[in-house]
Amino acid sequence: MRNSLQSLTCLAALAAASGFPLSVAADPEPSADKAPADRRAELSYEGRRLADDLGKSLPEGSEARAMYDDILSGSRLSATDGWFRLAVAKTRFDWPTVSERFDANGDGGIDRAEFGRSKDDFDRLDRDGDGVIRESDFAWSQPAQDRDEAMALYRPADRDGDGRITEEEFASLFQKLDRDGAGFVTLDDLRAYFARTEAGGGRGGRGPAPDILLRGLARQEIGSLQAGPELGESVPDFSLETLTGDERITLSEQIGEQPVVLVFGNFTCGPFRSQAGNVEKLFRRYGDRAKFLMVYVREAHPTDGWHMAGNSAGGVEIAQPKTYQERVGVATQCQGRLDFGMPFLVDSIDDKVGAAYSGMPSRLYVIDRDGKVAYKSGRGPHGFKPAEMEQSLLFLLAESENVKQQAAQDIP
């Protein structure tokens, strides 16, 4: 197994060199490739009534209205459409702010001495590994589910869809690529594998009918109708039970000593599952310096809504829970698959917390010690980027630890 695993370290580079189109990765959110200019004509009678009701109730200029308008216009609902266009990530720690604080010599970069914190933290912030934190390390425009070389290899490797690739899964992928049993993989092996994947599972069709999308919007399955707290605002308090029901956690009681990271997600959101390993790694890395809370919210792709073929393939066949106990049951399945180490909370069946934080289908927040938003991710799935959140968390930790250090020095 070790030899095959060593061979896999260069697969991403081979994928890039193969020249094969990277659309081989399954589209996590099917969309209309050639939709008409207006999809109202496709609506059923009930769909037209729902469209009229939403059109009257959703305020002009709101995120929800932008999503409504783009659904009816036949938009692809990509990372630059609908509410995704408006609900982009916001952070207290953008490059101008950070450079003013840390770039002591004004040379356009922050070296390790200027940063003044641990090497591990610095190395995480120095994303390209060139020894200096620069503006380019703050570039996060790539959508979370963009189909790059890594994604092209990741999806077939993560067989159980838990957001983690084990050694056994890596070895299985190697065997699929090495069809001749030669013990090594060539460039043509990769090209052949991607060609088979493209033929068997590429994007197709025009996506779900507008009736389905409008119902998903009205039910807050594809996202909350609210925008959530903005950068610098005090966060709404909440009190939710843990998955096991043996503890109730109140957010306001967690705020103060350490930053708080809120993770919103649900089992039927495939992109959330694919990011679960990244989220868990951040919890393991910073769980002693920040408090992490997972909040389980309304299903994005239930069988009685915008159902996804990828969920069926992954054994995730779930109808929208109608009671709190049903939601707890689904959340238990989710935790059984994703195995988060952080406290796992379940939102009430009226979606009070998920709606207030605009947490459906997935979202990330970093809350400072004063209970204010220091970082707010874009709406999931496109804006759900754990690594982007990590950057803001690290600068918040540096800020908080500098304050503590200064306070200790001021004590006579």
MOVENBEL-V476819 format. One record per residue. N is the residue number from 0. RES is the residue in three letters. PHI is phi in degrees with one decimal (999 if undefined). PSI is psi in whole degrees, -180 to 180 (NA if undefined). BURIAL is b if it has 9 or more other ideal C-beta (glycine too) atoms within 8 Angstrom, else e. Layout:
n:N res:RES phi:PHI psi:PSI burial:BURIAL
n:N res:RES phi:PHI psi:PSI burial:BURIAL
This chain:
n:0 res:MET phi:999 psi:-37 burial:e
n:1 res:ARG phi:-61.1 psi:-42 burial:e
n:2 res:ASN phi:-62.8 psi:-42 burial:e
n:3 res:SER phi:-66.6 psi:-35 burial:b
n:4 res:LEU phi:-67.0 psi:-38 burial:b
n:5 res:GLN phi:-64.0 psi:-37 burial:e
n:6 res:SER phi:-63.4 psi:-32 burial:b
n:7 res:LEU phi:-72.8 psi:-14 burial:b
n:8 res:THR phi:-64.6 psi:-22 burial:e
n:9 res:CYS phi:-102.5 psi:6 burial:e
n:10 res:LEU phi:-64.8 psi:-39 burial:b
n:11 res:ALA phi:-62.3 psi:-40 burial:b
n:12 res:ALA phi:-65.9 psi:-40 burial:e
n:13 res:LEU phi:-64.0 psi:-38 burial:b
n:14 res:ALA phi:-61.3 psi:-41 burial:b
n:15 res:ALA phi:-66.0 psi:-36 burial:e
n:16 res:ALA phi:-79.7 psi:-17 burial:e
n:17 res:SER phi:-65.5 psi:-26 burial:b
n:18 res:GLY phi:76.0 psi:5 burial:e
n:19 res:PHE phi:-82.4 psi:141 burial:b
n:20 res:PRO phi:-57.5 psi:135 burial:e
n:21 res:LEU phi:-84.5 psi:13 burial:b
n:22 res:SER phi:-75.1 psi:6 burial:e
n:23 res:VAL phi:-66.4 psi:-25 burial:b
n:24 res:ALA phi:-72.1 psi:135 burial:b
n:25 res:ALA phi:-61.1 psi:135 burial:e
n:26 res:ASP phi:-69.9 psi:117 burial:e
n:27 res:PRO phi:-68.8 psi:-24 burial:b
n:28 res:GLU phi:-131.9 psi:87 burial:b
n:29 res:PRO phi:-51.6 psi:142 burial:e
n:30 res:SER phi:-142.5 psi:169 burial:b
n:31 res:ALA phi:-79.4 psi:120 burial:b
n:32 res:ASP phi:-74.7 psi:-42 burial:b
n:33 res:LYS phi:-134.8 psi:64 burial:e
n:34 res:ALA phi:-75.1 psi:153 burial:b
n:35 res:PRO phi:-68.8 psi:167 burial:e
n:36 res:ALA phi:-64.2 psi:-29 burial:e
n:37 res:ASP phi:-144.6 psi:124 burial:e
n:38 res:ARG phi:-97.6 psi:11 burial:b
n:39 res:ARG phi:-59.9 psi:-33 burial:b
n:40 res:ALA phi:-64.8 psi:-21 burial:e
n:41 res:GLU phi:-84.7 psi:-11 burial:b
n:42 res:LEU phi:-70.8 psi:142 burial:b
n:43 res:SER phi:-74.0 psi:176 burial:e
n:44 res:TYR phi:-59.4 psi:-45 burial:e
n:45 res:GLU phi:-64.4 psi:-37 burial:e
n:46 res:GLY phi:-64.0 psi:-40 burial:b
n:47 res:ARG phi:-65.7 psi:-39 burial:b
n:48 res:ARG phi:-63.9 psi:-42 burial:e
n:49 res:LEU phi:-65.0 psi:-41 burial:b
n:50 res:ALA phi:-61.2 psi:-42 burial:b
n:51 res:ASP phi:-63.6 psi:-44 burial:e
n:52 res:ASP phi:-63.8 psi:-45 burial:b
n:53 res:LEU phi:-65.6 psi:-40 burial:b
n:54 res:GLY phi:-60.4 psi:-33 burial:e
n:55 res:LYS phi:-80.0 psi:-29 burial:e
n:56 res:SER phi:-95.6 psi:-26 burial:e
n:57 res:LEU phi:-86.0 psi:123 burial:b
n:58 res:PRO phi:-65.5 psi:140 burial:e
n:59 res:GLU phi:-59.7 psi:138 burial:e
n:60 res:GLY phi:87.7 psi:-9 burial:e
n:61 res:SER phi:-80.9 psi:161 burial:b
n:62 res:GLU phi:-61.2 psi:-43 burial:b
n:63 res:ALA phi:-64.2 psi:-36 burial:b
n:64 res:ARG phi:-66.7 psi:-38 burial:b
n:65 res:ALA phi:-62.1 psi:-39 burial:b
n:66 res:MET phi:-67.8 psi:-44 burial:b
n:67 res:TYR phi:-57.8 psi:-49 burial:b
n:68 res:ASP phi:-61.3 psi:-42 burial:b
n:69 res:ASP phi:-74.4 psi:-30 burial:b
n:70 res:ILE phi:-60.6 psi:-46 burial:b
n:71 res:LEU phi:-73.6 psi:-24 burial:b
n:72 res:SER phi:-83.3 psi:-6 burial:b
n:73 res:GLY phi:86.1 psi:23 burial:b
n:74 res:SER phi:-62.5 psi:155 burial:b
n:75 res:ARG phi:-73.4 psi:-13 burial:b
n:76 res:LEU phi:56.3 psi:43 burial:b
n:77 res:SER phi:-82.7 psi:-171 burial:b
n:78 res:ALA phi:-66.2 psi:-13 burial:e
n:79 res:THR phi:-112.8 psi:14 burial:e
n:80 res:ASP phi:-115.1 psi:164 burial:b
n:81 res:GLY phi:53.8 psi:-142 burial:b
n:82 res:TRP phi:-73.9 psi:-16 burial:b
n:83 res:PHE phi:-62.7 psi:-31 burial:b
n:84 res:ARG phi:-66.6 psi:-32 burial:b
n:85 res:LEU phi:-95.8 psi:-38 burial:e
n:86 res:ALA phi:-89.8 psi:65 burial:b
n:87 res:VAL phi:-88.7 psi:165 burial:e
n:88 res:ALA phi:-63.7 psi:145 burial:b
n:89 res:LYS phi:-134.1 psi:137 burial:e
n:90 res:THR phi:-142.6 psi:149 burial:b
n:91 res:ARG phi:-71.9 psi:-19 burial:b
n:92 res:PHE phi:-112.4 psi:62 burial:b
n:93 res:ASP phi:-80.5 psi:173 burial:e
n:94 res:TRP phi:-61.0 psi:-46 burial:e
n:95 res:PRO phi:-56.7 psi:-41 burial:e
n:96 res:THR phi:-68.2 psi:-45 burial:b
n:97 res:VAL phi:-68.0 psi:-42 burial:b
n:98 res:SER phi:-65.8 psi:-37 burial:b
n:99 res:GLU phi:-64.1 psi:-34 burial:e
n:100 res:ARG phi:-78.8 psi:-39 burial:e
n:101 res:PHE phi:-111.7 psi:-25 burial:b
n:102 res:ASP phi:-80.4 psi:82 burial:b
n:103 res:ALA phi:-64.1 psi:-38 burial:e
n:104 res:ASN phi:-93.9 psi:1 burial:e
n:105 res:GLY phi:65.1 psi:30 burial:e
n:106 res:ASP phi:-93.3 psi:8 burial:e
n:107 res:GLY phi:86.7 psi:8 burial:e
n:108 res:GLY phi:-147.1 psi:161 burial:e
n:109 res:ILE phi:-120.3 psi:113 burial:b
n:110 res:ASP phi:-90.3 psi:179 burial:b
n:111 res:ARG phi:-61.6 psi:-41 burial:e
n:112 res:ALA phi:-65.2 psi:-40 burial:e
n:113 res:GLU phi:-68.4 psi:-36 burial:b
n:114 res:PHE phi:-66.7 psi:-43 burial:b
n:115 res:GLY phi:75.4 psi:8 burial:e
n:116 res:ARG phi:-114.1 psi:-165 burial:e
n:117 res:SER phi:-67.5 psi:156 burial:e
n:118 res:LYS phi:-63.0 psi:-39 burial:e
n:119 res:ASP phi:-60.1 psi:-46 burial:e
n:120 res:ASP phi:-63.4 psi:-43 burial:b
n:121 res:PHE phi:-61.2 psi:-45 burial:b
n:122 res:ASP phi:-63.5 psi:-34 burial:e
n:123 res:ARG phi:-68.2 psi:-34 burial:b
n:124 res:LEU phi:-79.0 psi:-29 burial:b
n:125 res:ASP phi:-82.3 psi:80 burial:b
n:126 res:ARG phi:-64.0 psi:-34 burial:e
n:127 res:ASP phi:-92.8 psi:0 burial:e
n:128 res:GLY phi:67.9 psi:26 burial:e
n:129 res:ASP phi:-91.9 psi:6 burial:e
n:130 res:GLY phi:88.7 psi:0 burial:e
n:131 res:VAL phi:-140.2 psi:136 burial:e
n:132 res:ILE phi:-83.6 psi:121 burial:b
n:133 res:ARG phi:-126.4 psi:175 burial:b
n:134 res:GLU phi:-59.0 psi:-34 burial:e
n:135 res:SER phi:-63.3 psi:-24 burial:e
n:136 res:ASP phi:-73.3 psi:-7 burial:b
n:137 res:PHE phi:-105.0 psi:14 burial:b
n:138 res:ALA phi:-86.5 psi:113 burial:e
n:139 res:TRP phi:-127.8 psi:30 burial:e
n:140 res:SER phi:-73.9 psi:-22 burial:e
n:141 res:GLN phi:-65.4 psi:125 burial:e
n:142 res:PRO phi:-58.1 psi:149 burial:e
n:143 res:ALA phi:-58.6 psi:-33 burial:b
n:144 res:GLN phi:-106.7 psi:26 burial:b
n:145 res:ASP phi:-60.8 psi:141 burial:e
n:146 res:ARG phi:-90.0 psi:80 burial:b
n:147 res:ASP phi:-98.5 psi:-171 burial:e
n:148 res:GLU phi:-61.1 psi:-41 burial:b
n:149 res:ALA phi:-62.9 psi:-43 burial:e
n:150 res:MET phi:-65.6 psi:-36 burial:b
n:151 res:ALA phi:-60.9 psi:-32 burial:b
n:152 res:LEU phi:-91.7 psi:-31 burial:b
n:153 res:TYR phi:-65.3 psi:-47 burial:b
n:154 res:ARG phi:-59.2 psi:-49 burial:b
n:155 res:PRO phi:-70.0 psi:-22 burial:b
n:156 res:ALA phi:-76.5 psi:-38 burial:b
n:157 res:ASP phi:-81.2 psi:78 burial:b
n:158 res:ARG phi:-64.4 psi:-36 burial:e
n:159 res:ASP phi:-92.7 psi:1 burial:e
n:160 res:GLY phi:62.9 psi:37 burial:b
n:161 res:ASP phi:-103.2 psi:8 burial:b
n:162 res:GLY phi:80.1 psi:12 burial:b
n:163 res:ARG phi:-138.5 psi:137 burial:e
n:164 res:ILE phi:-107.3 psi:117 burial:e
n:165 res:THR phi:-86.8 psi:171 burial:e
n:166 res:GLU phi:-60.5 psi:-39 burial:e
n:167 res:GLU phi:-63.7 psi:-40 burial:e
n:168 res:GLU phi:-68.0 psi:-37 burial:b
n:169 res:PHE phi:-62.5 psi:-44 burial:b
n:170 res:ALA phi:-64.0 psi:-38 burial:b
n:171 res:SER phi:-63.9 psi:-42 burial:b
n:172 res:LEU phi:-63.1 psi:-41 burial:b
n:173 res:PHE phi:-59.0 psi:-42 burial:b
n:174 res:GLN phi:-64.4 psi:-36 burial:e
n:175 res:LYS phi:-66.8 psi:-39 burial:b
n:176 res:LEU phi:-73.0 psi:-39 burial:b
n:177 res:ASP phi:-89.2 psi:70 burial:b
n:178 res:ARG phi:-66.5 psi:-25 burial:e
n:179 res:ASP phi:-87.0 psi:-6 burial:e
n:180 res:GLY phi:68.3 psi:31 burial:e
n:181 res:ALA phi:-79.0 psi:-16 burial:e
n:182 res:GLY phi:89.7 psi:3 burial:e
n:183 res:PHE phi:-149.5 psi:163 burial:e
n:184 res:VAL phi:-118.7 psi:136 burial:b
n:185 res:THR phi:-108.3 psi:172 burial:e
n:186 res:LEU phi:-60.7 psi:-42 burial:e
n:187 res:ASP phi:-68.1 psi:-31 burial:e
n:188 res:ASP phi:-59.9 psi:-43 burial:b
n:189 res:LEU phi:-65.4 psi:-44 burial:b
n:190 res:ARG phi:-60.8 psi:-42 burial:b
n:191 res:ALA phi:-66.3 psi:-40 burial:b
n:192 res:TYR phi:-64.8 psi:-45 burial:b
n:193 res:PHE phi:-67.0 psi:-33 burial:b
n:194 res:ALA phi:-64.6 psi:-42 burial:b
n:195 res:ARG phi:-65.8 psi:-40 burial:e
n:196 res:THR phi:-65.0 psi:-41 burial:b
n:197 res:GLU phi:-62.7 psi:-43 burial:b
n:198 res:ALA phi:-67.9 psi:-31 burial:e
n:199 res:GLY phi:-96.1 psi:-14 burial:e
n:200 res:GLY phi:-155.5 psi:33 burial:e
n:201 res:GLY phi:-75.9 psi:176 burial:e
n:202 res:ARG phi:-68.5 psi:145 burial:e
n:203 res:GLY phi:-159.0 psi:163 burial:e
n:204 res:GLY phi:74.1 psi:-175 burial:e
n:205 res:ARG phi:-112.0 psi:16 burial:e
n:206 res:GLY phi:82.0 psi:-175 burial:b
n:207 res:PRO phi:-68.7 psi:156 burial:e
n:208 res:ALA phi:-65.6 psi:151 burial:e
n:209 res:PRO phi:-60.3 psi:-29 burial:b
n:210 res:ASP phi:-57.1 psi:-45 burial:b
n:211 res:ILE phi:-65.0 psi:-43 burial:b
n:212 res:LEU phi:-66.0 psi:-41 burial:b
n:213 res:LEU phi:-65.8 psi:-39 burial:b
n:214 res:ARG phi:-64.8 psi:-41 burial:b
n:215 res:GLY phi:-62.7 psi:-35 burial:b
n:216 res:LEU phi:-68.7 psi:-48 burial:b
n:217 res:ALA phi:-63.5 psi:-36 burial:b
n:218 res:ARG phi:-84.6 psi:-2 burial:b
n:219 res:GLN phi:62.3 psi:33 burial:b
n:220 res:GLU phi:-82.4 psi:-41 burial:b
n:221 res:ILE phi:-84.8 psi:-6 burial:b
n:222 res:GLY phi:160.1 psi:157 burial:b
n:223 res:SER phi:-71.1 psi:145 burial:b
n:224 res:LEU phi:-74.3 psi:-15 burial:e
n:225 res:GLN phi:-93.8 psi:160 burial:e
n:226 res:ALA phi:-91.3 psi:-19 burial:e
n:227 res:GLY phi:85.8 psi:166 burial:b
n:228 res:PRO phi:-62.6 psi:143 burial:b
n:229 res:GLU phi:-92.8 psi:168 burial:b
n:230 res:LEU phi:-54.9 psi:130 burial:b
n:231 res:GLY phi:87.0 psi:-10 burial:e
n:232 res:GLU phi:-83.4 psi:153 burial:e
n:233 res:SER phi:-69.5 psi:139 burial:e
n:234 res:VAL phi:-83.8 psi:149 burial:b
n:235 res:PRO phi:-65.6 psi:138 burial:e
n:236 res:ASP phi:-78.3 psi:155 burial:e
n:237 res:PHE phi:-154.5 psi:162 burial:b
n:238 res:SER phi:-138.6 psi:116 burial:e
n:239 res:LEU phi:-130.7 psi:152 burial:b
n:240 res:GLU phi:-81.2 psi:150 burial:b
n:241 res:THR phi:-72.9 psi:168 burial:b
n:242 res:LEU phi:-57.4 psi:-39 burial:b
n:243 res:THR phi:-79.6 psi:-11 burial:e
n:244 res:GLY phi:76.9 psi:8 burial:e
n:245 res:ASP phi:-96.4 psi:3 burial:e
n:246 res:GLU phi:-153.8 psi:145 burial:e
n:247 res:ARG phi:-117.1 psi:126 burial:e
n:248 res:ILE phi:-109.6 psi:128 burial:b
n:249 res:THR phi:-105.9 psi:126 burial:b
n:250 res:LEU phi:-58.2 psi:-46 burial:b
n:251 res:SER phi:-59.2 psi:-26 burial:e
n:252 res:GLU phi:-79.6 psi:-14 burial:e
n:253 res:GLN phi:-92.0 psi:-18 burial:b
n:254 res:ILE phi:-84.8 psi:138 burial:b
n:255 res:GLY phi:137.6 psi:-65 burial:e
n:256 res:GLU phi:-74.6 psi:-40 burial:e
n:257 res:GLN phi:-135.4 psi:160 burial:b
n:258 res:PRO phi:-61.8 psi:156 burial:b
n:259 res:VAL phi:-118.5 psi:133 burial:b
n:260 res:VAL phi:-109.0 psi:123 burial:b
n:261 res:LEU phi:-103.5 psi:129 burial:b
n:262 res:VAL phi:-118.8 psi:116 burial:b
n:263 res:PHE phi:-105.7 psi:138 burial:b
n:264 res:GLY phi:-173.5 psi:175 burial:b
n:265 res:ASN phi:-151.9 psi:161 burial:b
n:266 res:PHE phi:-69.3 psi:-38 burial:b
n:267 res:THR phi:-82.0 psi:0 burial:b
n:268 res:CYS phi:-88.2 psi:100 burial:b
n:269 res:GLY phi:-56.6 psi:-45 burial:b
n:270 res:PRO phi:-59.7 psi:-34 burial:b
n:271 res:PHE phi:-65.1 psi:-44 burial:b
n:272 res:ARG phi:-59.9 psi:-39 burial:b
n:273 res:SER phi:-67.4 psi:-22 burial:b
n:274 res:GLN phi:-96.4 psi:-2 burial:b
n:275 res:ALA phi:-60.1 psi:-39 burial:b
n:276 res:GLY phi:-64.1 psi:-39 burial:b
n:277 res:ASN phi:-62.7 psi:-43 burial:b
n:278 res:VAL phi:-63.6 psi:-44 burial:b
n:279 res:GLU phi:-64.0 psi:-38 burial:b
n:280 res:LYS phi:-62.9 psi:-39 burial:e
n:281 res:LEU phi:-65.8 psi:-39 burial:b
n:282 res:PHE phi:-61.5 psi:-44 burial:b
n:283 res:ARG phi:-66.8 psi:-32 burial:e
n:284 res:ARG phi:-76.9 psi:-37 burial:e
n:285 res:TYR phi:-122.4 psi:9 burial:b
n:286 res:GLY phi:-62.4 psi:-19 burial:b
n:287 res:ASP phi:-91.3 psi:-4 burial:e
n:288 res:ARG phi:-118.5 psi:-13 burial:e
n:289 res:ALA phi:-146.5 psi:155 burial:b
n:290 res:LYS phi:-97.7 psi:125 burial:e
n:291 res:PHE phi:-106.3 psi:136 burial:b
n:292 res:LEU phi:-133.7 psi:125 burial:b
n:293 res:MET phi:-92.2 psi:129 burial:b
n:294 res:VAL phi:-117.2 psi:115 burial:b
n:295 res:TYR phi:-84.6 psi:128 burial:b
n:296 res:VAL phi:-121.6 psi:-176 burial:b
n:297 res:ARG phi:-54.6 psi:143 burial:b
n:298 res:GLU phi:-65.8 psi:136 burial:b
n:299 res:ALA phi:-83.5 psi:-37 burial:b
n:300 res:HIS phi:-134.1 psi:64 burial:b
n:301 res:PRO phi:-73.0 psi:165 burial:b
n:302 res:THR phi:-66.0 psi:-23 burial:e
n:303 res:ASP phi:-99.4 psi:24 burial:e
n:304 res:GLY phi:-141.6 psi:-136 burial:b
n:305 res:TRP phi:-78.3 psi:85 burial:b
n:306 res:HIS phi:-77.5 psi:141 burial:b
n:307 res:MET phi:-111.7 psi:133 burial:b
n:308 res:ALA phi:-61.3 psi:-34 burial:e
n:309 res:GLY phi:-62.7 psi:-31 burial:b
n:310 res:ASN phi:-67.6 psi:-41 burial:b
n:311 res:SER phi:-60.8 psi:-44 burial:b
n:312 res:ALA phi:-63.2 psi:-31 burial:e
n:313 res:GLY phi:-92.2 psi:7 burial:b
n:314 res:GLY phi:74.1 psi:24 burial:e
n:315 res:VAL phi:-109.5 psi:83 burial:b
n:316 res:GLU phi:-112.6 psi:95 burial:e
n:317 res:ILE phi:-135.3 psi:129 burial:b
n:318 res:ALA phi:-82.8 psi:158 burial:e
n:319 res:GLN phi:-63.6 psi:121 burial:b
n:320 res:PRO phi:-58.2 psi:140 burial:b
n:321 res:LYS phi:-105.6 psi:-13 burial:e
n:322 res:THR phi:-130.6 psi:163 burial:e
n:323 res:TYR phi:-62.4 psi:-41 burial:b
n:324 res:GLN phi:-64.3 psi:-36 burial:e
n:325 res:GLU phi:-64.5 psi:-41 burial:b
n:326 res:ARG phi:-64.3 psi:-40 burial:b
n:327 res:VAL phi:-60.2 psi:-40 burial:b
n:328 res:GLY phi:-62.4 psi:-43 burial:b
n:329 res:VAL phi:-69.0 psi:-41 burial:b
n:330 res:ALA phi:-61.0 psi:-35 burial:b
n:331 res:THR phi:-65.0 psi:-40 burial:b
n:332 res:GLN phi:-61.6 psi:-43 burial:b
n:333 res:CYS phi:-60.6 psi:-48 burial:b
n:334 res:GLN phi:-64.8 psi:-35 burial:b
n:335 res:GLY phi:-63.0 psi:-32 burial:e
n:336 res:ARG phi:-85.2 psi:-45 burial:b
n:337 res:LEU phi:-91.3 psi:-25 burial:b
n:338 res:ASP phi:55.2 psi:57 burial:e
n:339 res:PHE phi:-72.1 psi:143 burial:b
n:340 res:GLY phi:-90.7 psi:-16 burial:e
n:341 res:MET phi:-79.6 psi:162 burial:b
n:342 res:PRO phi:-55.3 psi:134 burial:b
n:343 res:PHE phi:-114.0 psi:109 burial:b
n:344 res:LEU phi:-103.2 psi:153 burial:b
n:345 res:VAL phi:-120.4 psi:123 burial:b
n:346 res:ASP phi:-67.0 psi:152 burial:b
n:347 res:SER phi:-64.9 psi:160 burial:e
n:348 res:ILE phi:-67.9 psi:-17 burial:b
n:349 res:ASP phi:-86.4 psi:5 burial:e
n:350 res:ASP phi:60.0 psi:34 burial:b
n:351 res:LYS phi:-60.5 psi:-46 burial:b
n:352 res:VAL phi:-76.2 psi:-46 burial:b
n:353 res:GLY phi:-58.1 psi:-40 burial:b
n:354 res:ALA phi:-69.8 psi:-44 burial:b
n:355 res:ALA phi:-62.6 psi:-35 burial:b
n:356 res:TYR phi:-97.3 psi:2 burial:b
n:357 res:SER phi:52.6 psi:47 burial:b
n:358 res:GLY phi:-89.4 psi:-4 burial:b
n:359 res:MET phi:-92.9 psi:138 burial:b
n:360 res:PRO phi:-82.4 psi:-21 burial:b
n:361 res:SER phi:-159.9 psi:149 burial:b
n:362 res:ARG phi:-166.0 psi:161 burial:b
n:363 res:LEU phi:-129.7 psi:139 burial:b
n:364 res:TYR phi:-132.2 psi:147 burial:b
n:365 res:VAL phi:-118.9 psi:126 burial:b
n:366 res:ILE phi:-112.7 psi:131 burial:b
n:367 res:ASP phi:-80.5 psi:-179 burial:b
n:368 res:ARG phi:-71.8 psi:-10 burial:b
n:369 res:ASP phi:-97.6 psi:5 burial:e
n:370 res:GLY phi:79.8 psi:23 burial:b
n:371 res:LYS phi:-111.5 psi:153 burial:b
n:372 res:VAL phi:-71.5 psi:118 burial:b
n:373 res:ALA phi:-98.7 psi:-25 burial:b
n:374 res:TYR phi:-151.4 psi:138 burial:b
n:375 res:LYS phi:-136.9 psi:119 burial:b
n:376 res:SER phi:-70.8 psi:167 burial:b
n:377 res:GLY phi:-69.5 psi:171 burial:b
n:378 res:ARG phi:-65.5 psi:140 burial:b
n:379 res:GLY phi:-74.5 psi:157 burial:b
n:380 res:PRO phi:-84.3 psi:-23 burial:b
n:381 res:HIS phi:-64.4 psi:-35 burial:b
n:382 res:GLY phi:-96.9 psi:5 burial:b
n:383 res:PHE phi:-84.9 psi:96 burial:b
n:384 res:LYS phi:-128.3 psi:94 burial:b
n:385 res:PRO phi:-56.6 psi:-38 burial:b
n:386 res:ALA phi:-66.1 psi:-36 burial:e
n:387 res:GLU phi:-64.4 psi:-43 burial:b
n:388 res:MET phi:-61.5 psi:-40 burial:b
n:389 res:GLU phi:-57.6 psi:-40 burial:b
n:390 res:GLN phi:-59.4 psi:-48 burial:b
n:391 res:SER phi:-65.8 psi:-39 burial:b
n:392 res:LEU phi:-61.1 psi:-42 burial:b
n:393 res:LEU phi:-64.3 psi:-41 burial:b
n:394 res:PHE phi:-70.2 psi:-33 burial:b
n:395 res:LEU phi:-66.2 psi:-41 burial:b
n:396 res:LEU phi:-62.9 psi:-41 burial:b
n:397 res:ALA phi:-62.3 psi:-42 burial:b
n:398 res:GLU phi:-63.1 psi:-47 burial:e
n:399 res:SER phi:-65.6 psi:-42 burial:b
n:400 res:GLU phi:-71.2 psi:-32 burial:b
n:401 res:ASN phi:-65.8 psi:-39 burial:b
n:402 res:VAL phi:-63.6 psi:-45 burial:e
n:403 res:LYS phi:-62.7 psi:-42 burial:e
n:404 res:GLN phi:-63.9 psi:-42 burial:e
n:405 res:GLN phi:-65.5 psi:-40 burial:e
n:406 res:ALA phi:-63.0 psi:-39 burial:e
n:407 res:ALA phi:-66.2 psi:-36 burial:e
n:408 res:GLN phi:-70.6 psi:-27 burial:e
n:409 res:ASP phi:-80.2 psi:-12 burial:e
n:410 res:ILE phi:-72.0 psi:123 burial:e
n:411 res:PRO phi:-68.5 psi:NA burial:e
